[in-house]
């Protein structure tokens, strides 16, 4: 009966010493840099998106975020104060306070 070594050529590669393998210095990886402004903008967008997606504060079609926030506050629904703060901070004319895309539907 034939052995497996008779059917396949055995090739050996020279081994490197294990000492050299572990002594290799890893290359430095460039750190991911984000500015505080970018992180703040992302967090602000997430807060506003969460407000948009929460049906607790009523429908949002055809109105700005501030109008929706004010309506929810007047109805006693306790909308997040952070949303009002962000909208006033960014400015009522900013893209953060534009009517939703669902306008007219």
C-alpha positions in Angstrom: 0.0 0.0 0.0 1.2 3.5 -0.9 1.8 6.1 1.7 0.7 9.7 1.3 4.2 10.9 1.0 4.7 8.9 -2.2 1.9 10.8 -3.9 2.7 14.3 -2.8 6.1 15.9 -3.0 7.3 16.9 0.4 8.8 20.4 0.4 10.3 22.0 3.5 10.8 25.7 4.0 13.6 26.8 6.2 12.3 27.8 9.5 13.2 31.1 11.0 14.0 31.1 14.7 11.1 31.8 16.9 13.2 34.4 18.7 13.3 36.6 15.5 9.6 36.2 14.9 8.6 37.6 18.2 11.3 40.3 18.4 9.8 42.1 15.4 8.7 45.6 16.3 5.1 46.2 15.2 4.6 49.1 12.9 2.9 52.1 14.4 -0.7 52.5 13.5 -1.8 56.1 12.9 -4.3 57.0 15.5 -7.8 58.0 14.3 -8.2 61.6 15.0 -11.5 63.3 15.4 -12.1 66.8 16.5 -14.3 67.5 19.4 -16.5 69.5 17.0 -17.1 66.5 14.8 -18.0 64.3 17.8 -20.3 67.1 19.1 -22.0 67.4 15.7 -22.5 63.7 15.5 -24.0 63.5 19.0 -26.2 66.5 18.2 -27.5 64.9 15.1 -28.2 61.7 17.0 -30.3 63.6 19.6 -32.2 65.3 16.9 -32.8 62.1 15.0 -34.0 60.4 18.1 -36.5 63.2 18.6 -37.6 62.9 15.0 -38.2 59.2 15.2 -40.1 59.3 18.5 -43.9 59.2 17.8 -44.6 60.2 21.4 -44.3 63.9 20.4 -46.8 63.7 17.6 -46.6 63.8 13.8 -43.8 65.8 12.3 -44.9 66.2 8.7 -44.7 69.8 7.3 -43.2 71.5 10.4 -39.8 72.3 11.7 -38.3 70.6 14.7 -38.8 73.7 16.8 -42.5 73.9 15.9 -42.9 70.2 16.8 -41.0 70.7 20.0 -43.1 73.7 21.0 -46.3 71.8 20.2 -45.2 68.8 22.3 -44.3 71.2 25.2 -47.7 72.9 25.0 -49.4 69.5 25.1 -47.5 68.6 28.2 -45.5 65.8 26.5 -42.2 66.8 28.0 -40.0 66.9 24.9 -36.2 66.7 25.6 -34.9 70.1 26.6 -31.6 69.2 24.9 -33.5 69.3 21.5 -34.6 72.9 22.2 -31.1 73.8 23.4 -29.5 72.4 20.2 -32.0 74.1 17.9 -31.5 77.5 19.6 -27.7 77.0 19.7 -27.5 76.0 16.0 -30.0 78.7 15.0 -33.6 78.5 13.9 -32.5 79.1 10.3 -30.0 76.3 10.2 -30.4 73.0 8.4 -31.1 71.4 11.9 -34.5 73.1 12.0 -35.7 72.6 8.4 -39.1 71.1 7.7 -39.0 67.3 7.3 -38.8 65.6 4.0 -42.3 64.2 4.6 -43.8 67.7 4.0 -47.1 67.5 2.2 -47.7 63.8 2.8 
